Amino acid sequence: DGLSATVTVHADKPAPIFDKRIFGQFAEHLGTGIYGGIWVGRGSPIPNVNGYRTDVLDALKAIRTPVIRWPGGCFADEYHWREGLGAPTKRKVKINTNWGGVTEDNAVGTHEFMNFSELVGAEPYVSGNVGNGAASEMAEWVEYMTSPTGSSLAKERAANGRKTPWKLPMFGIGNELWGCGGNMRPEYAADLTRRYSTFIKMPAGQQVMKIASGANADDYNWTEVMMRDASTAFDGIGVHYYTIPYDWSKKGAATGFDEDQWARTLAKTLKMDDYITEHAKRMDKYDPSKRVALLVDEWGTWYDQEPGSHPGFLYQQNSLRDALVTSLNFDIFARHTDRLRGANIAQMVNVLQAMMLTDGNRMVKTPTYWVFDMYKDYQDGVVLPVDVKSSWYNKNEWTLKAVSASATRGVDGAVHMGLTNVNPNKPATILVKLDGVVATRVTGRILTATAIDAHNTFDAPNMVIPAAFDGATLAAGTLTVTLPPKSVVMLDIR
Ligand code: AHR
């Protein structure tokens, strides 16, 4: 009594590319996201390259991490870049007022972050301080990072160890200006965005994408006002949406949950589709040519912190459920590439829906990491729209299509198709029609497990890892796929 679905892939009607920036990461000065998670310092017994953990560095390269957003988050609107320069022992030690009240010694500053991005091969997306910083401070930071030679700031950068300027492709004009970034009304935020944007200047021949602080979830008025009053001052605007099983006061546990929590989490993550659609409508009104990009520059699951962990550190486990949250969101993102040109999952290491968890010298890759790995050939591929006709999965008041899908024609020429079966109890048999694809061979990988909350630990790091998939058969141009319950599959069709 399995489920059935039909998926039609329209290779004959290609959509805009799946920008590699949609696979972006986010690293905030929060908990052990940076200290311990990325940076251990040059003298550390933990294997490192110039102070950066080798295991984390290698894992980020392996999934071709395209972008890293830094230094926040809420941290960004209290960050003063000059405090993170020069001899480490002389840097200002502050209180991280947003995240646990712990001390922040500024060991990772502009040089450490920008050099880290280069090592990873990722573009830096730096968020400036609009909340409690001056426009001149922001302007000088941009000049410090990008100015070739000659100016005092370029000389200072060279004296601090970096002669050639860094590339700065993306710059955020504050973060969550409606909340931790200054509790502003959109009208005021729009005016400030215009003003700060005026002074972000790049050297000749260099370009930066200026990104306005976006709305929270379904706050469409924010996008409306920012677009109406300030859209000529930016090239992109964000939106943040976190998937929370219950609500902010009692979010729900990362593991040890029941099927109701499985279903409600996956159903709630699908709201992303409506949110993007509605924000994009506001953008279309003021920018019909779609010059301004939408970036979901914070997304992912947010659970109650792990028992015993610091309440301000947002440390949570990551299970098979998070893997499905990831694949469902990638499918949604694929439907909106006319406007959506970036996303940053929150956050890269040890914070919220992380790619990796670390403990001393140990590191484990989460189920979410593996979905980023399985989908990485989507990066910059041409989206091939899909029609999905599927039976439903119901649990209590939660109803969702059992099967979700997306497809791209990769830069390697192959068709890559992601398929997800959200039903934890039943397999799904899918008939895939490939319109406009000449296919002779199909291979694939699958991510699944026996328990809905299966996860990887430092002692058992391979509980949820991809395996070769043999459930797809190709006959006379038609593909038949059997997806086991609660699974994510990536097919490569050639
Ligand atoms: O990712 C954690 C926090 O969530 C960020 O600092 C903030 O922007 C958002 O509210």
Residues whose N, C-alpha, C, O or C-beta is under 5 A from the ligand:
A	BS01	AHR	G73 C74 F75 E176 A346
